[in-house]
Amino acid sequence: MMSSRRRNDSPGIALVTVLLIIGSIIAVTLELNASSRAEISETANMRDRLKAATVARSGFEFARTVVSEQDANFDSLLSKWSRSDVLSAFSSSLYAEGYFKLQVEDESGKIPVNSLVLDDGYNAEVRDVMVRLLGLPEFGLGPDRAAGIVNAVKDWLDADSIVTEPSEKDQREPYPSKDGAVDSLEELLLVRGISPELFYGKGKAPGLVDLLTIYGDGRININTAPLPVLKALAPGITADLAEQMDKYRQSEGSNLSDSSWYRKIPGLSGINISSGLITVRSSHFKIRSTGFMNGMSETVTGIVRRGEAPGGLQVLSWKVEQ
């Protein structure tokens, strides 16, 4: 009887075994299918990312062309290179798929930090501008601390090891001074008193990264300077007067070919901004181009220098952002 029961159980065991084998095959097949789909998706993403990088570089070259062909006798926020939205919209006509977004920023409108030092001493005009800038209410530093930070920047730049009026209020341990020109604006994070919040901005407060530059000939383009820089160009330029200046320079028909145009604004006729400090021509620009393709994006950023001859443009730096 036992032998008969075993024979009767054999088909059931065989069926279970077959079902287990089939289940294993299905599981392996599903896993291979999912793995294949993942690889296909990853390959597609890589393809689209490469395409997005190509679109980004194309946008950069397009912006370079626009900047290099600027032939007016002044640069302003009404210049063709400044119309980032218009330049970006143009990309829709270039690609069946994908597009780029451009941002062109005038480095010449910022305060040239390396010009703070002149023959190992202060460049008085640039010093005063920087002290006024850091003394603005939006930074919340006060005049003494603002002056102390500018002294620390000067010590970072000049060739001697003499500390310029150290501030007792600043307990942060400084790094050894470079005693040379700043090669990258991020170096200022090593300077006594310059915190990440001050450098990058926090809340509504601007960041020095958007107001200072390491490029240019030492002069500031009054036509493109950010509002905080406008307010710092001379004593007596209030927030309201700076707003009026900004409104004037962005109005069609305003003559911006002479850097003394600000005197046409009521309340500014008695203000004197040193002619050696400001200009209406720009030489250095930051171009940021982001390419998009099927949900993927890649960004390239570079600094270019415009030459005197029309069409002449040199790329000074280039960075691919991840």
C-alpha positions as MATLAB code, in Angstrom:
seq = 'MMSSRRRNDSPGIALVTVLLIIGSIIAVTLELNASSRAEISETANMRDRLKAATVARSGFEFARTVVSEQDANFDSLLSKWSRSDVLSAFSSSLYAEGYFKLQVEDESGKIPVNSLVLDDGYNAEVRDVMVRLLGLPEFGLGPDRAAGIVNAVKDWLDADSIVTEPSEKDQREPYPSKDGAVDSLEELLLVRGISPELFYGKGKAPGLVDLLTIYGDGRININTAPLPVLKALAPGITADLAEQMDKYRQSEGSNLSDSSWYRKIPGLSGINISSGLITVRSSHFKIRSTGFMNGMSETVTGIVRRGEAPGGLQVLSWKVEQ';
ca = [
       0.000    0.000    0.000;
       2.859    2.355    0.793;
       4.351    1.679   -2.618;
       1.017    2.471   -4.267;
       0.687    5.811   -2.332;
       4.162    6.842   -3.403;
       3.311    6.144   -7.017;
       0.133    8.194   -6.701;
       2.070   11.124   -5.138;
       4.669   11.226   -7.940;
       2.558   13.224  -10.454;
       1.802   15.847   -7.774;
       5.448   16.236   -6.903;
       6.354   16.479  -10.568;
       3.686   19.141  -11.111;
       4.950   21.206   -8.212;
       8.494   20.881   -9.528;
       7.422   22.013  -12.986;
       5.543   24.970  -11.540;
       8.577   25.972   -9.479;
      10.793   25.798  -12.550;
       8.315   27.815  -14.607;
       8.042   30.377  -11.801;
      11.817   30.683  -11.616;
      12.036   31.149  -15.386;
       9.343   33.843  -15.281;
      11.100   35.634  -12.399;
      14.450   35.555  -14.222;
      12.770   36.712  -17.426;
      11.069   39.622  -15.660;
      14.330   40.589  -13.975;
      16.181   40.489  -17.288;
      13.397   42.494  -18.891;
      13.518   45.139  -16.142;
      17.304   45.232  -16.367;
      17.118   45.638  -20.146;
      14.580   48.456  -19.818;
      16.779   50.166  -17.235;
      19.805   49.878  -19.532;
      17.791   51.207  -22.466;
      16.519   54.082  -20.324;
      20.036   54.822  -19.062;
      21.362   54.770  -22.609;
      18.577   57.126  -23.710;
      19.318   59.475  -20.810;
      23.020   59.466  -21.679;
      22.159   60.191  -25.308;
      19.872   63.072  -24.303;
      22.448   64.416  -21.853;
      25.075   64.476  -24.597;
      22.597   66.225  -26.873;
      21.804   68.738  -24.113;
      25.537   69.416  -23.688;
      25.827   70.025  -27.430;
      22.859   72.406  -27.326;
      24.423   74.245  -24.360;
      27.693   74.722  -26.240;
      25.772   75.874  -29.271;
      23.996   78.466  -27.117;
      27.317   79.634  -25.727;
      28.730   80.136  -29.216;
      25.584   81.988  -30.251;
      25.925   84.345  -27.265;
      29.612   84.842  -28.078;
      28.673   85.981  -31.558;
      26.107   88.449  -30.215;
      28.588   89.910  -27.719;
      31.396   90.174  -30.274;
      29.252   91.959  -32.860;
      28.221   94.764  -30.500;
      29.411   97.842  -32.383;
      27.732  100.713  -30.504;
      29.907  103.273  -28.737;
      28.513  102.187  -25.387;
      27.108   99.116  -23.639;
      23.935   99.200  -21.584;
      21.108   97.068  -20.255;
      19.341   97.788  -23.561;
      22.148   96.250  -25.639;
      21.316   93.171  -27.682;
      23.565   90.926  -25.575;
      21.570   91.892  -22.467;
      18.255   90.581  -23.840;
      18.684   87.069  -22.484;
      15.001   86.202  -22.897;
      15.037   87.202  -26.569;
      18.287   85.331  -27.210;
      16.929   82.232  -25.475;
      13.655   82.321  -27.410;
      15.652   82.233  -30.644;
      16.744   78.657  -29.877;
      13.278   77.270  -30.593;
      13.877   77.968  -34.267;
      17.212   76.126  -34.289;
      16.278   72.666  -33.044;
      13.483   70.223  -33.790;
      14.033   68.950  -30.247;
      15.634   70.736  -27.340;
      16.415   74.366  -26.625;
      18.841   76.537  -24.653;
      18.499   79.288  -22.091;
      21.096   82.042  -21.988;
      22.220   84.511  -19.371;
      24.792   87.133  -20.353;
      26.185   89.204  -17.496;
      28.428   92.241  -17.797;
      31.475   91.805  -15.586;
      32.509   95.383  -16.365;
      29.572   96.703  -14.352;
      30.998   95.253  -11.144;
      33.653   96.578   -8.772;
      37.135   95.363   -9.848;
      38.479   93.972   -6.589;
      42.093   93.645   -7.784;
      42.134   97.401   -8.447;
      41.783   98.006   -4.698;
      45.583   97.934   -4.438;
      47.797  100.371   -6.309;
      51.573   99.998   -5.864;
      50.986   98.056   -2.608;
      48.935  100.967   -1.288;
      45.266  101.782   -1.501;
      43.547  102.861   -4.670;
      41.516  105.477   -2.796;
      38.635  105.618   -5.285;
      38.041  101.863   -5.332;
      38.483  101.671   -1.557;
      35.805  104.284   -0.974;
      33.406  102.505   -3.318;
      33.920   99.180   -1.545;
      33.510  100.721    1.913;
      30.288  102.427    0.820;
      29.077   99.171   -0.760;
      29.652   97.069    2.365;
      28.213   99.863    4.485;
      24.829   99.665    2.737;
      21.917   98.761    5.047;
      21.218   95.524    3.205;
      24.513   94.059    4.407;
      23.926   95.023    8.037;
      27.630   95.499    8.763;
      27.935   99.135    9.754;
      30.713  101.509    8.637;
      33.450  100.259   10.994;
      33.056   96.597   10.113;
      32.751   97.460    6.417;
      36.053   99.356    6.554;
      37.665   96.471    8.441;
      36.681   93.974    5.760;
      38.026   96.218    3.004;
      41.293   96.503    4.961;
      41.433   92.699    5.140;
      40.916   92.424    1.374;
      43.698   94.934    0.831;
      46.015   92.878    3.051;
      45.152   89.795    1.003;
      46.145   91.586   -2.197;
      49.181   93.693   -1.319;
      52.714   92.333   -1.312;
      53.660   93.294    2.231;
      52.875   91.453    5.486;
      51.711   94.525    7.391;
      48.179   94.250    8.749;
      46.071   97.299    7.870;
      44.104   98.414   10.929;
      42.947   94.978   12.146;
      39.458   94.866   13.593;
      39.162   93.604   17.173;
      35.495   92.785   16.530;
      36.394   90.110   14.003;
      37.553   87.024   15.897;
      37.701   84.760   12.875;
      41.175   83.368   12.321;
      42.439   84.572    8.927;
      44.247   82.390    6.455;
      47.755   83.447    5.461;
      47.411   86.312    3.002;
      48.031   85.558   -0.641;
      49.915   88.828   -1.177;
      48.866   88.898   -4.787;
      45.938   89.473   -7.127;
      42.808   87.374   -6.781;
      42.633   84.710   -9.502;
      39.194   83.440   -8.552;
      36.561   85.473   -6.747;
      35.957   82.539   -4.378;
      39.366   83.301   -2.833;
      37.636   86.083   -0.937;
      36.010   83.419    1.250;
      39.460   83.022    2.821;
      39.660   86.694    3.735;
      39.041   87.769    7.309;
      35.437   88.863    7.785;
      33.981   87.524    4.520;
      31.501   84.812    5.431;
      29.646   82.558    2.963;
      26.487   84.584    3.708;
      28.242   87.833    2.807;
      29.831   86.327   -0.281;
      26.842   84.446   -1.707;
      24.047   86.549   -0.224;
      21.303   85.536    2.160;
      17.600   86.252    1.953;
      17.107   89.651    0.345;
      20.726   90.662    0.945;
      22.888   90.583   -2.210;
      26.123   88.621   -2.394;
      29.567   89.981   -3.177;
      29.868   87.283   -5.826;
      27.407   89.296   -7.941;
      28.918   92.723   -7.216;
      32.679   92.221   -7.491;
      34.852   91.016  -10.356;
      38.459   90.086  -11.040;
      38.224   91.298  -14.641;
      38.431   94.650  -16.394;
      40.651   97.707  -16.513;
      39.653   99.126  -13.130;
      36.649  101.134  -14.310;
      32.962  100.365  -13.731;
      30.354  100.598  -16.474;
      27.738  102.919  -14.976;
      25.262  101.777  -17.630;
      25.215   98.170  -16.396;
      26.285   98.304  -12.735;
      23.945   96.472  -10.301;
      21.876   98.743   -8.052;
      24.047   98.259   -4.938;
      27.102   99.276   -6.973;
      25.275  102.350   -8.285;
      24.550  103.416   -4.717;
      28.215  103.017   -3.800;
      29.692  105.067   -6.657;
      29.606  108.350   -4.737;
      28.455  109.781   -1.410;
      24.899  111.062   -1.505;
      23.481  108.484   -3.918;
      20.470  107.231   -1.988;
      18.394  104.173   -2.790;
      15.764  106.421   -4.394;
      18.328  108.215   -6.567;
      19.840  104.896   -7.627;
      16.374  103.709   -8.655;
      15.961  106.858  -10.752;
      19.345  106.220  -12.364;
      18.329  102.666  -13.171;
      15.016  103.806  -14.649;
      16.765  106.405  -16.824;
      19.362  103.991  -18.191;
      16.684  101.431  -19.104;
      14.469  103.953  -20.903;
      14.486  103.899  -24.680;
      15.911  107.116  -26.076;
      18.205  107.907  -23.136;
      21.651  109.015  -24.255;
      24.102  106.776  -22.415;
      27.164  107.462  -24.538;
      28.654  109.827  -21.928;
      29.250  108.566  -18.394;
      28.097  111.895  -16.948;
      24.473  111.246  -18.006;
      23.528  110.765  -14.346;
      23.718  114.537  -13.812;
      20.563  114.928  -15.891;
      18.582  113.287  -13.091;
      17.035  115.669  -10.548;
      18.891  115.365   -7.265;
      22.111  114.175   -8.871;
      23.281  117.398  -10.488;
      25.494  118.099   -7.483;
      26.868  114.559   -7.259;
      30.348  113.995   -8.640;
      31.461  110.502   -9.639;
      35.125  110.425  -10.608;
      35.471  110.161  -14.387;
      38.424  107.836  -13.854;
      36.213  105.402  -11.969;
      33.389  104.919  -14.471;
      32.976  104.154  -18.156;
      30.201  103.315  -20.622;
      32.054  100.566  -22.465;
      32.329   96.940  -21.399;
      35.103   94.471  -22.084;
      34.342   91.322  -20.080;
      31.187   89.228  -20.012;
      30.021   86.061  -18.286;
      27.976   83.736  -20.480;
      25.903   80.948  -18.965;
      24.170   78.582  -21.379;
      21.923   75.683  -20.326;
      20.873   73.121  -22.923;
      17.698   71.059  -22.489;
      16.775   67.767  -24.176;
      13.911   65.443  -23.125;
      14.186   66.291  -19.445;
      17.998   66.292  -19.409;
      20.011   69.499  -18.992;
      23.668   70.547  -19.141;
      25.154   73.976  -18.389;
      28.363   75.646  -19.527;
      29.679   78.936  -18.160;
      32.524   81.032  -19.489;
      34.138   84.453  -19.285;
      34.875   86.206  -22.576;
      36.812   89.359  -23.335;
      35.792   91.590  -26.189;
      38.596   93.152  -28.191;
      38.722   96.606  -29.731;
      38.182   95.308  -33.261;
      34.606   94.272  -34.171;
      34.138   90.524  -33.925;
      37.207   89.996  -31.750;
      36.455   87.869  -28.696;
      38.665   85.746  -26.438;
      37.461   83.012  -24.087;
      39.263   83.443  -20.744;
      37.648   80.622  -18.793;
      35.293   77.727  -19.428;
      33.433   75.484  -16.999;
      30.943   72.649  -17.388;
      28.497   72.621  -14.482;
      27.150   69.327  -13.211;
];
